[in-house]
Amino acid sequence: MDTLDQQLIALLRQDARASVATLAHKLKVSRGTVTNRLTKLEDAGLIAGYTVKLRADIAPKAIAAWCSIAVEGNRTREVVGILMGEPGVSGLFDTNGRWDLLAELRAESLAELAEILERVRLIKGIGATETSIHLQTYKLS
């Protein structure tokens, strides 16, 4: 990936719906160059897709929380399998340090979040959890 590819990706992060013509104009290259670069980046798997970001205050399941999880013994795969089936878990990440896993939780209310946390804490193999509610996002991408 060269500088032009990096600049192209930076522009797409700002506006994934930007037209090829707009991207070409901003990068001072031809539309064909942009199209070829996009195809190359997509084929290589560097661009996995395009998405829409909703404002956090209007998004469904507006309450977000981060649940740090300590797994007992060698039960990580088992715990991950169960958490993958938990509807309140919107993201699951393997980490290092004090916690073994980080789960992103989404709920419509604090009562629903409490129910999700209760189900998570009852999973065999989870030794401890620590949860923080997401209050505000200052920067995306």
Legacy VTK file of the C-alpha trace (Angstrom):
# vtk DataFile Version 3.0
C-alpha trace
ASCII
DATASET POLYDATA
POINTS 141 float
0.000 0.000 0.000
1.517 3.284 -1.071
0.784 6.911 -0.161
-1.993 7.230 -2.750
-3.767 4.165 -1.342
-3.470 5.593 2.168
-4.888 8.938 1.026
-7.741 7.161 -0.748
-8.589 5.171 2.380
-8.457 8.349 4.487
-10.970 10.025 2.156
-13.250 6.974 2.280
-13.126 7.007 6.081
-14.432 10.568 5.967
-17.147 9.759 3.419
-17.589 6.176 2.189
-20.239 7.411 -0.281
-17.917 9.803 -2.093
-18.086 9.328 -5.842
-15.114 8.115 -7.852
-15.073 11.513 -9.577
-14.906 13.348 -6.249
-12.154 11.071 -4.965
-10.187 11.502 -8.204
-10.520 15.290 -8.008
-9.335 15.428 -4.387
-6.411 13.078 -5.079
-5.548 14.838 -8.369
-5.602 11.552 -10.337
-7.871 10.094 -13.002
-11.156 8.320 -12.247
-9.640 5.179 -13.770
-6.785 5.311 -11.271
-9.236 5.568 -8.365
-11.369 2.723 -9.728
-8.310 0.511 -10.217
-6.982 1.319 -6.748
-10.357 0.580 -5.138
-10.610 -2.745 -6.972
-7.059 -3.654 -5.926
-7.712 -2.754 -2.269
-11.018 -4.672 -2.236
-9.526 -7.749 -3.963
-6.627 -7.774 -1.490
-9.116 -7.665 1.387
-7.791 -4.359 2.697
-11.206 -2.808 2.136
-13.663 -5.304 3.576
-16.797 -3.245 3.010
-18.540 0.075 3.304
-20.898 1.033 6.108
-23.176 3.664 7.579
-22.568 5.204 11.005
-25.670 6.262 12.918
-25.576 8.942 15.558
-25.255 7.213 18.918
-28.242 9.091 20.365
-30.644 7.712 17.732
-29.160 4.275 17.176
-31.158 1.250 18.270
-29.974 -0.300 21.511
-28.779 3.150 22.554
-27.145 2.067 25.827
-23.670 0.711 25.226
-21.361 -0.786 27.819
-17.983 -2.481 27.912
-17.701 -5.637 29.989
-14.185 -6.808 30.826
-14.161 -10.546 31.507
-11.689 -12.803 33.337
-11.950 -16.429 32.224
-11.222 -19.241 34.662
-8.574 -21.750 33.645
-8.497 -22.904 30.048
-12.161 -22.217 29.232
-11.798 -19.304 26.830
-13.170 -21.128 23.763
-16.166 -22.382 25.731
-16.915 -18.916 27.135
-16.467 -17.264 23.719
-18.885 -19.784 22.178
-21.552 -18.975 24.743
-21.016 -15.203 24.506
-21.289 -15.345 20.700
-24.856 -16.582 21.198
-25.790 -13.885 23.714
-28.033 -11.327 21.939
-26.875 -8.472 24.163
-23.246 -8.889 23.066
-22.646 -6.804 19.941
-18.873 -7.297 19.839
-16.390 -9.640 21.480
-12.652 -9.058 21.624
-9.701 -11.137 22.867
-7.347 -8.995 24.949
-4.158 -9.232 26.972
-3.430 -7.925 30.421
-5.694 -8.207 33.456
-8.794 -9.198 31.446
-9.105 -12.041 28.946
-12.069 -10.766 26.929
-13.805 -7.477 26.271
-17.495 -7.628 25.359
-19.375 -4.697 23.874
-22.931 -4.808 25.215
-25.994 -3.065 23.740
-29.330 -2.585 25.494
-32.453 -0.461 25.129
-32.676 0.289 28.861
-30.696 -0.035 32.069
-33.042 -2.834 33.110
-32.202 -4.751 29.916
-28.477 -4.111 30.499
-28.831 -5.544 34.019
-30.449 -8.685 32.556
-27.651 -9.089 30.017
-25.012 -8.690 32.739
-26.775 -11.257 34.918
-26.763 -13.795 32.066
-23.093 -13.080 31.317
-22.035 -13.426 34.952
-23.798 -16.798 35.233
-21.760 -18.337 32.400
-19.604 -21.175 33.735
-15.961 -20.314 33.226
-16.285 -16.599 33.897
-14.401 -15.728 37.058
-14.911 -11.974 37.239
-16.309 -9.056 35.250
-16.036 -5.302 35.344
-18.506 -3.183 33.387
-18.341 0.434 32.279
-21.219 2.242 30.586
-20.272 4.145 27.443
-21.224 7.773 28.039
-19.807 9.707 25.081
-17.693 9.223 21.951
-15.167 11.933 21.145
-13.638 10.539 17.945
-14.594 7.923 15.370
-12.230 6.229 12.892
LINES 1 142
141 0 1 2 3 4 5 6 7 8 9 10 11 12 13 14 15 16 17 18 19 20 21 22 23 24 25 26 27 28 29 30 31 32 33 34 35 36 37 38 39 40 41 42 43 44 45 46 47 48 49 50 51 52 53 54 55 56 57 58 59 60 61 62 63 64 65 66 67 68 69 70 71 72 73 74 75 76 77 78 79 80 81 82 83 84 85 86 87 88 89 90 91 92 93 94 95 96 97 98 99 100 101 102 103 104 105 106 107 108 109 110 111 112 113 114 115 116 117 118 119 120 121 122 123 124 125 126 127 128 129 130 131 132 133 134 135 136 137 138 139 140
